[in-house]
Amino acid sequence: MATSETIRFRVEGMTCGGCAAAVTKVVQRQDPGAEVAIDLATGMVDVRSAADAATLAAAITKAGYPAARA
């Protein structure tokens, strides 16, 4: 993996703490050292990770939360 960078995603369908926990878990499966900050009100997710943005977006989307780089 490359060096860590902060990537912002717009994620649809997150409505509660359980959703936020699920998204965090998905990201950390791709990069166990990833730092995840979620704003449920705006649907924005900031990820500090060395993982590829497209890989993370695909994993989040596959988990049921459509994600796109913001």
C-alpha positions in Angstrom: 0.0 0.0 0.0 1.0 3.6 -0.5 1.4 6.2 2.1 -1.6 7.2 4.1 -3.9 10.0 2.8 -7.2 11.3 3.9 -10.0 10.4 1.5 -13.5 11.8 1.7 -16.6 9.8 0.7 -20.2 10.7 0.4 -22.0 7.6 1.7 -25.8 7.0 1.4 -28.0 5.1 3.8 -26.2 5.7 7.0 -28.9 6.6 9.6 -27.6 5.5 13.0 -24.6 4.5 15.0 -24.9 0.9 13.9 -24.6 2.0 10.3 -21.5 4.1 11.2 -20.0 1.1 12.9 -20.7 -1.2 9.9 -19.0 1.3 7.5 -16.0 1.6 9.9 -15.7 -2.2 10.1 -15.8 -2.5 6.3 -13.0 0.1 5.9 -10.9 -1.5 8.6 -11.2 -4.9 6.9 -9.5 -3.3 3.9 -6.9 -1.5 6.0 -6.8 -2.4 9.7 -4.8 0.8 10.5 -7.4 3.1 8.9 -8.8 6.0 10.8 -12.5 6.6 10.1 -14.5 9.7 11.0 -18.2 9.7 10.1 -20.7 12.6 10.1 -24.1 11.0 10.0 -25.9 14.3 9.4 -24.1 15.0 6.2 -23.4 11.4 5.1 -19.7 12.2 4.8 -16.9 9.8 5.8 -13.3 10.8 6.1 -10.8 7.9 5.9 -7.1 8.2 6.6 -5.7 5.1 4.9 -3.1 3.8 2.6 -5.8 1.8 0.8 -6.9 2.8 -2.7 -10.0 5.0 -2.7 -11.8 3.0 -5.4 -11.2 -0.2 -3.4 -12.7 1.4 -0.3 -15.7 2.8 -2.1 -16.4 -0.5 -3.7 -16.2 -2.3 -0.3 -18.5 0.2 1.4 -21.0 0.0 -1.5 -20.9 -3.8 -1.4 -21.8 -3.6 2.3 -25.0 -1.8 1.3 -24.0 1.8 1.6 -23.5 3.4 -1.8 -20.2 5.4 -1.6 -18.5 7.7 -4.0 -15.4 9.9 -3.5 -16.5 13.4 -2.6 
